[in-house]
């Protein structure tokens, strides 16, 4: 048990260290739920963009997005941030995305990374994975979710809002 805990702590430290550095956000076009094409890199040119990668089969993702949904209006009002939830559901499960979004009453932009191309470019293994992008640069990244993590996410958004 101690060895497993040590491994988790070591991994967390390595993840935190590697995510502390700025890097370029990939240039890519994704679709929204209505099939409209969205240039995701261009989104961050007018201020910070907060992104959370999720999937319909991911329990922690549901907790994170429900928590964000409760405060997103305040985030936008205070910082002007644009928030996007990017589903990494594949072709077998992507048909569950719209019903879940509607059922949860999430009132933010949903994009689809059905082929997991963006996920591969960002090199993360599993959702939830959150980041803040400003001027095409990744300025904050966080893997996983624990209740209250949305508060740290918002602090990072505030740090990078004009």
C-alpha positions in Angstrom: 0.0 0.0 0.0 2.8 2.4 0.9 4.6 1.6 -2.3 1.4 2.4 -4.3 0.9 5.6 -2.5 4.5 6.6 -3.1 4.1 5.9 -6.8 0.9 8.0 -6.9 2.7 10.9 -5.2 5.7 10.6 -7.4 3.5 10.6 -10.5 1.5 13.6 -9.2 4.8 15.5 -8.6 6.1 14.6 -12.1 2.8 15.6 -13.7 2.7 18.9 -11.8 6.3 19.7 -12.7 5.9 19.0 -16.4 2.7 20.9 -16.6 4.2 24.0 -15.0 5.9 25.0 -18.3 4.2 27.0 -21.0 3.8 25.4 -24.4 2.1 26.1 -27.7 -1.5 25.0 -28.0 -2.1 22.9 -31.1 -3.8 24.4 -34.1 -6.8 22.3 -34.9 -10.4 22.5 -36.1 -13.0 20.7 -34.0 -16.8 20.4 -34.4 -19.4 21.5 -32.0 -22.6 19.5 -31.3 -24.3 21.0 -34.4 -21.4 20.2 -36.7 -20.0 23.7 -36.9 -16.3 23.9 -37.3 -14.3 25.8 -34.5 -10.7 26.8 -34.8 -9.7 26.1 -31.2 -6.3 27.9 -31.3 -7.9 31.1 -32.6 -10.3 31.1 -29.6 -7.5 32.2 -27.2 -6.4 35.3 -29.1 -8.9 37.6 -27.3 -8.2 36.5 -23.7 -8.1 33.3 -21.7 -9.9 30.2 -22.7 -10.6 27.5 -20.2 -10.9 23.9 -21.5 -11.9 20.7 -19.8 -11.6 17.4 -21.6 -14.2 14.9 -20.6 -16.1 11.7 -21.7 -19.6 10.4 -21.0 -18.1 7.4 -19.2 -15.9 9.4 -16.9 -17.4 9.9 -13.4 -14.9 12.5 -12.2 -15.6 14.5 -15.4 -19.3 14.7 -14.5 -18.4 16.0 -11.1 -16.0 18.6 -12.5 -18.4 19.8 -15.2 -21.4 19.9 -12.8 -19.3 22.0 -10.4 -18.1 24.4 -13.2 -21.7 24.7 -14.5 -22.8 26.1 -11.1 -20.2 28.9 -11.3 -19.5 29.5 -15.0 -21.7 32.6 -15.1 -19.7 34.2 -12.3 -16.4 33.1 -14.0 -17.4 34.8 -17.3 -18.7 37.9 -15.5 -15.5 38.4 -13.5 -12.9 37.4 -16.1 -14.6 37.2 -19.6 -13.2 33.7 -19.9 -14.5 31.5 -22.7 -15.1 27.9 -21.4 -15.2 24.8 -23.7 -15.8 21.2 -22.6 -14.2 19.0 -25.2 -15.6 15.4 -25.3 -13.1 12.7 -26.2 -15.9 10.1 -26.7 -15.1 8.0 -29.7 -17.4 7.1 -32.6 -19.0 4.3 -30.5 -20.1 6.6 -27.6 -20.2 10.1 -29.2 -24.0 9.7 -29.7 -24.4 9.9 -25.9 -22.8 13.4 -25.6 -25.8 15.6 -26.6 -28.3 13.7 -24.4 -25.9 13.9 -21.5 -25.3 17.7 -22.0 -29.0 18.3 -22.3 -29.8 16.1 -19.3 -27.2 17.8 -17.1 -28.3 21.3 -18.3 -24.7 22.3 -19.0 -24.8 25.8 -20.4 -21.4 26.0 -22.0 -19.7 25.2 -25.3 -19.2 21.6 -26.2 -16.7 20.5 -28.8 -15.9 17.0 -30.0 -12.5 15.3 -30.4 -14.0 12.1 -31.6 -10.7 10.8 -33.1 -8.8 11.8 -30.0 -6.3 13.7 -32.2 -6.1 16.7 -29.9 -5.9 14.4 -26.9 -2.9 12.7 -28.4 -1.3 16.1 -29.3 -1.6 17.2 -25.7 -0.3 13.8 -24.5 -2.7 13.1 -21.6 -3.9 9.6 -20.8 -7.4 10.0 -19.4 -9.9 12.7 -18.5 -10.6 14.9 -16.8 -7.9 17.1 -18.1 -8.2 20.9 -17.8 -6.2 23.8 -19.1 -6.1 27.5 -19.6 -4.9 28.9 -22.9 -4.0 32.5 -23.6 -2.6 33.9 -26.9 -2.1 30.4 -28.2 0.0 29.3 -25.1 -1.0 26.7 -22.6 -0.5 28.6 -19.3 -2.0 26.0 -16.9 -2.8 22.3 -17.0 -4.3 20.0 -14.5 -5.0 16.2 -14.7 -7.8 14.7 -12.7 -10.5 16.1 -10.4 -11.1 16.4 -6.7 -14.0 18.4 -5.3 -12.8 22.0 -5.0 -10.3 21.8 -7.9 -12.5 24.1 -9.8 -11.5 26.9 -7.3 -7.8 26.5 -8.3 -8.9 26.3 -11.9 -10.7 29.7 -11.5 -7.7 31.2 -9.7 -5.5 30.3 -12.7 -8.1 31.8 -15.1 -8.0 35.0 -13.0 -4.2 35.1 -13.2 -4.3 35.2 -16.9 -7.3 37.4 -17.6 -6.0 40.7 -18.9 
